[in-house]
Amino acid sequence: MNILIKNIGHLYSPDVNGDYGDITNRENVAISIKDGYIEKIHPERNPSLDTVNRVIDAKGLTVLPGFVDAHTHPVFWKTREAEFVMRNQGKSYEEIAATGGGIRNSARSFHEAGKSEIKSITKNRIKTFLEYGTTTIEAKSGYGLSREGEIKALEIISELNNEQELEMVPTFLGAHEVPDDYRSRREKYIQLIIEEMLPEIAERKLAEYCDVFCEKGVFTIEETRKILKVAKDYGLKARIHADELHAFGAAELAAEIEAATADHLVMVSDKGIKAMAEKKVIPVLLPATTFFLRKDQYAPARKILSYNCEVALATDFNPGSSMTQNMPLIWTIAALKLGMVTGELLWATTIIPAKSLMREKEIGSIDVGKQADLVLMDIPNLDYLAYHMGINHVMATIKKGETVFKKEDR
């Protein structure tokens, strides 16, 4: 299938041959796509080609690479708007969790529904990623908190990868929290993860990564190290929920075990940043979570960048602490609260998260030979995307050359 996208006003992409934040801006160009991959970027708006099966008229729109969201929790049953109201009434995230809310709340509701019900509602939810220009996500389990529940969540991710267009990279997060029936015997739950969950997940190839919520009151440094060491022995790469609520030493652990990412990092220490930089751990910052939890301290993005870390941004889409699939909204929050500028925002939501998922050779930038994962936006320039907040500027989303979302022309 040969496809031509003509009449592109601006074509923005990370300059993968430059430094972090460098971008290319091609004006009045066209893109040839062959069998789902970018074949050529033409220097004119409407090139004359012999063999074209389909033409997409961009009508002067701006084109970006499809966003890559490197931290999401899309497989859950019930939403938790009641906790949102509780926080607005003064309860903290930690207080709600301590009384049985939070992750354990989602785990209890997860077991109330069958696999087909959860799969159906997940399929509906993840369509929204495509509507906002995201074409690939990292998708975590973590609300099963049992062998059966975690396997069910990962099976849903695997099956949906074959049934819809959004590409999902599966992560096992059985160590998201200690479930209700293991609160007084947490070592037994860790044993369950290590001796039963991880072997089955590895054998069935249900996940590429293993994540642990390493935090005060959740999993300790030593517990996290133990789980992730076994996971790596089974061939799963490591990610860590790190230093979100307390300076806990999780970033240092991420460097020690050479994790792919350390995520959140609101309370990260200078020592932790330095260690991540030395071991090239990718920091994944989640500013919408801080915003949604009504907290004032955000991850120190400028300090992290000053150590030459390659920062990624993600939505942290989940029912409790960040109920959004809107990556352009992340741009706005990161610009205002993290002090990140336009080129950094583009890199942090495309090529760097792709790198964190070991897919930077296939996705994350608009280059010949890469997948044609593209977003057509009704914006006059790239600075405008973070500036005009809360609006969905996406007119069409293209995955592997196929249009997977199209907004009616205005």
C-alpha positions in Angstrom: 0.0 0.0 0.0 1.5 3.3 -1.1 0.1 6.4 0.7 0.9 10.1 0.1 0.2 12.7 2.7 0.3 16.0 0.8 0.0 19.7 1.7 1.7 19.5 5.1 2.2 23.0 6.5 4.8 22.2 9.2 6.5 18.8 9.8 8.1 18.8 13.3 10.2 16.0 14.6 13.0 15.4 17.1 16.3 15.8 15.4 17.7 12.4 16.4 21.2 13.5 15.1 21.2 16.5 17.4 21.1 17.1 21.2 18.1 16.6 23.5 15.5 19.2 22.6 16.7 19.9 19.0 13.9 19.7 16.5 13.5 19.8 12.7 10.8 21.9 11.1 10.1 21.2 7.5 7.6 23.5 5.8 5.3 22.8 2.8 6.3 19.2 2.4 4.7 15.8 1.8 5.3 12.2 3.1 5.3 9.0 1.1 4.4 5.9 3.1 4.9 2.3 1.9 3.5 -0.7 3.7 3.2 1.3 6.9 6.7 2.8 6.9 8.0 6.3 5.9 9.5 6.0 2.5 10.4 9.6 1.7 9.9 13.1 2.9 9.3 15.3 -0.2 10.5 18.9 -0.2 7.3 20.0 -2.0 3.7 20.0 -1.0 2.2 17.9 -3.8 4.8 15.7 -5.6 3.9 13.9 -8.7 4.2 10.1 -8.1 3.4 7.2 -10.3 2.1 4.7 -7.9 -0.1 6.0 -5.1 -3.0 3.9 -3.7 -4.4 6.6 -1.4 -3.8 10.4 -0.9 -4.4 12.2 2.4 -4.7 15.9 2.0 -3.2 17.5 5.2 -4.7 20.9 4.1 -1.8 22.8 5.6 -2.0 21.1 9.0 1.0 20.6 11.3 2.3 17.0 11.5 4.1 15.5 14.5 5.3 12.0 15.4 2.7 10.0 17.3 3.1 10.5 21.0 4.6 7.7 23.1 3.2 7.4 26.6 5.8 5.5 28.8 3.7 5.1 32.0 0.0 4.1 32.0 -2.3 1.9 34.1 -5.1 1.3 31.6 -6.5 -2.0 32.8 -9.0 -1.4 35.7 -12.7 -1.8 36.4 -14.2 1.0 38.4 -13.2 4.7 38.5 -12.5 6.5 41.8 -14.1 9.9 41.6 -15.2 9.6 45.2 -11.6 9.8 46.2 -11.1 12.8 44.0 -13.9 14.5 46.1 -12.3 13.4 49.3 -9.0 15.0 48.3 -10.8 18.2 47.5 -12.3 18.1 51.0 -8.8 17.9 52.5 -7.8 14.2 52.6 -4.4 13.4 51.3 -3.6 10.5 48.9 -1.7 8.8 51.7 -4.6 9.2 54.2 -7.0 7.7 51.7 -4.7 4.8 51.0 -4.2 4.1 54.7 -7.9 3.6 55.2 -8.2 1.0 52.4 -8.7 3.4 49.4 -6.3 4.0 46.5 -4.8 1.0 44.8 -6.4 -1.6 47.1 -9.7 0.0 46.3 -9.2 -0.7 42.6 -7.9 -4.2 43.3 -11.1 -5.1 45.2 -13.3 -3.8 42.4 -11.1 -5.6 39.8 -12.1 -8.9 41.3 -15.8 -8.0 41.0 -15.8 -8.2 37.2 -15.0 -10.9 34.7 -12.3 -10.7 32.1 -14.6 -10.0 29.2 -16.2 -7.0 31.1 -12.8 -5.5 32.0 -11.5 -6.1 28.5 -14.5 -4.3 26.9 -14.2 -1.3 29.1 -10.5 -1.1 28.7 -10.9 -1.2 24.9 -13.2 1.7 25.1 -11.0 3.7 27.3 -7.8 3.3 25.3 -9.5 4.7 22.2 -9.1 8.1 23.8 -5.3 7.8 23.6 -5.6 7.8 19.8 -7.9 10.7 19.8 -5.3 12.8 21.6 -2.4 11.7 19.3 -0.8 8.9 21.3 0.0 5.9 19.2 2.0 3.7 21.6 1.7 3.3 25.4 3.5 1.3 28.1 0.6 -0.6 29.8 0.9 -1.9 33.3 -1.0 -4.5 35.2 -1.2 -3.9 38.9 -4.9 -3.9 40.0 -5.2 -7.7 40.1 -2.8 -8.1 43.1 -3.2 -11.9 42.9 -1.8 -14.5 40.5 -5.2 -14.8 38.7 -5.8 -11.1 38.6 -2.4 -10.1 37.4 -2.4 -12.8 34.7 -5.9 -11.6 33.7 -4.8 -8.0 33.3 -1.8 -9.0 31.2 -3.9 -11.3 29.0 -6.2 -8.4 28.3 -3.3 -6.2 27.2 -2.0 -9.0 25.0 -5.4 -9.7 23.4 -6.2 -6.0 22.8 -2.8 -5.6 21.0 -4.3 -7.8 18.3 -7.8 -6.3 18.3 -7.3 -2.6 18.1 -4.7 0.0 16.7 -3.1 1.4 19.8 0.3 -0.3 20.4 0.7 -1.4 24.1 4.0 -2.5 25.6 3.1 -4.7 28.6 4.6 -4.3 32.1 4.0 -6.5 35.1 3.2 -4.5 38.2 2.1 -7.2 40.7 4.2 -5.2 43.3 1.9 -2.2 43.0 0.6 -2.6 46.6 0.3 -5.3 49.3 -3.3 -6.6 48.9 -5.8 -6.8 51.8 -5.4 -10.5 52.6 -1.6 -10.2 52.8 -1.3 -7.0 54.9 0.0 -9.0 58.0 2.1 -11.3 55.9 3.7 -9.2 53.2 6.6 -11.6 52.8 4.2 -14.2 51.6 2.9 -11.9 48.9 6.4 -11.2 47.7 7.0 -14.9 47.6 3.9 -15.3 45.5 5.2 -12.7 43.1 8.6 -14.3 42.8 7.7 -18.0 42.9 4.3 -18.1 41.0 3.6 -14.9 39.1 7.0 -14.1 37.5 7.7 -17.7 36.2 4.3 -17.9 34.5 4.5 -14.4 33.0 7.9 -15.1 31.7 7.0 -18.5 30.3 3.9 -17.1 28.5 5.8 -13.9 27.4 3.0 -11.8 28.9 5.2 -8.8 29.8 8.4 -7.1 28.7 9.0 -5.2 31.9 8.6 -5.6 35.6 7.8 -2.6 37.8 7.6 -2.1 41.6 6.1 0.8 43.6 9.2 1.5 45.7 7.9 3.8 48.4 7.5 4.3 52.1 4.6 2.2 53.2 4.5 0.2 50.0 7.6 -1.8 49.0 11.0 -1.2 50.6 14.3 -0.8 48.8 15.4 -4.4 49.7 12.0 -5.8 48.6 12.1 -4.0 45.3 15.7 -5.1 44.7 14.7 -8.7 45.4 11.7 -8.7 43.1 13.4 -6.9 40.2 16.5 -9.1 40.4 14.4 -12.2 40.0 12.4 -10.5 37.2 15.6 -9.7 35.4 16.7 -13.4 35.8 13.5 -14.3 33.9 14.3 -11.8 31.1 12.1 -8.9 32.1 13.6 -5.4 32.1 13.1 -3.2 35.2 11.1 0.0 35.7 10.5 1.6 39.2 7.9 3.9 40.7 10.6 6.0 42.5 10.7 8.7 45.1 7.2 10.0 44.5 6.1 10.8 48.1 9.4 10.6 50.0 13.2 10.7 49.3 13.4 7.0 49.5 16.6 6.1 47.6 14.6 4.4 44.8 16.4 6.5 42.1 19.7 5.2 43.4 18.4 1.7 43.3 17.2 2.2 39.7 20.8 3.1 38.8 22.2 0.2 40.8 20.2 -2.4 38.9 20.3 -0.5 35.6 16.6 -0.1 35.3 15.2 1.2 32.1 13.3 4.0 33.9 12.7 5.6 37.3 9.3 7.2 37.3 7.7 10.1 39.3 10.9 11.4 41.1 9.1 14.3 42.8 11.3 13.8 45.9 14.5 12.6 44.2 17.8 13.4 45.8 20.8 15.0 44.0 22.6 11.7 44.7 19.8 9.8 42.9 19.9 12.2 39.9 23.6 11.8 39.6 23.4 8.0 39.8 20.7 7.9 37.1 22.7 10.1 34.8 25.8 7.9 35.2 23.9 4.7 34.4 21.7 6.3 31.8 18.4 5.5 33.5 15.6 7.4 31.9 13.6 9.6 34.3 9.9 9.5 33.5 8.2 12.5 35.0 4.4 12.6 35.6 3.4 16.2 36.3 -0.4 15.5 35.9 -0.2 13.2 38.9 1.2 15.9 41.1 -1.4 18.3 39.8 -4.3 15.9 40.2 -3.2 15.1 43.8 -3.3 18.8 44.6 0.4 18.8 45.6 2.7 21.9 45.3 6.1 20.2 44.8 6.8 18.9 41.3 9.7 16.8 40.1 12.8 18.9 39.7 12.9 18.7 35.9 15.5 21.5 35.3 17.9 20.0 37.8 17.5 16.5 36.3 18.1 17.9 32.8 21.2 19.8 34.1 22.7 16.3 34.7 22.2 15.5 31.1 19.4 13.0 31.8 17.1 12.3 28.9 13.7 13.1 30.5 10.5 11.5 29.4 7.0 12.7 30.2 3.9 10.5 30.6 0.3 10.8 31.6 0.3 8.1 34.4 -3.3 7.4 33.2 -5.0 5.6 36.2 -8.3 5.7 38.1 -6.9 7.3 41.3 -4.1 9.8 40.8 -4.2 10.9 37.1 -7.4 10.3 35.2 -6.3 11.6 31.8 -5.1 10.2 28.4 -4.4 13.8 27.1 -0.7 14.1 26.2 -1.0 17.8 25.0 -2.3 18.6 28.5 0.9 17.1 29.9 2.8 19.5 27.7 1.0 22.4 29.3 1.5 21.3 32.9 5.2 20.4 32.2 5.8 23.8 30.6 4.2 25.7 33.5 5.3 23.5 36.5 8.5 21.9 35.3 9.8 24.7 33.2 10.3 22.6 30.1 10.4 24.3 26.7 8.9 23.3 23.4 11.8 21.2 22.0 12.2 19.4 25.3 8.5 18.6 25.4 8.5 17.1 22.0 11.5 14.9 22.8 10.0 13.9 26.2 6.8 12.6 24.6 8.2 10.9 21.5 11.7 9.7 21.0 12.8 9.4 24.7 9.8 7.4 25.8 10.3 5.3 22.7 13.9 4.7 23.8 12.7 3.7 27.3 10.7 1.0 25.6 13.5 0.0 23.3 11.6 1.1 20.2 13.4 4.2 19.2 14.5 2.6 15.9 10.8 2.1 14.9 8.9 5.0 16.5 9.4 8.4 18.1 10.5 10.6 15.2 9.6 11.2 11.6 12.4 9.7 9.7 12.7 7.5 6.6 12.4 3.8 7.5 10.4 4.3 10.7 6.8 3.4 11.2 4.4 6.0 9.9 3.0 6.9 13.3 1.8 10.5 12.8 -0.5 13.1 14.2 -2.1 15.8 12.1 -2.9 18.9 14.3 -4.7 22.1 13.7 -2.0 24.4 15.2 0.0 27.2 13.6 3.3 26.2 15.1 4.7 23.9 17.8 4.8 26.5 20.6 1.0 26.8 20.3 0.3 23.2 21.5 1.2 23.8 25.1 -0.1 27.4 25.0 -3.7 26.6 23.9 -4.5 24.3 26.8 -7.2 21.8 27.3 -8.2 21.7 23.6 -7.9 18.7 21.4 -6.1 20.0 18.4 -5.8 16.5 16.8 -7.5 16.3 13.4 -6.2 12.8 12.6 -4.0 10.1 14.0 -2.2 7.7 11.8 -0.7 4.4 13.0 1.5 2.4 10.6 0.1 4.4 7.8 -3.5 3.8 8.6 -5.9 6.5 9.8 -7.1 5.3 13.2 -8.8 8.5 14.3 -10.3 11.3 12.3 -12.1 14.4 13.5 -14.8 15.9 11.4 -13.4 18.9 9.4 -14.2 22.2 11.0 
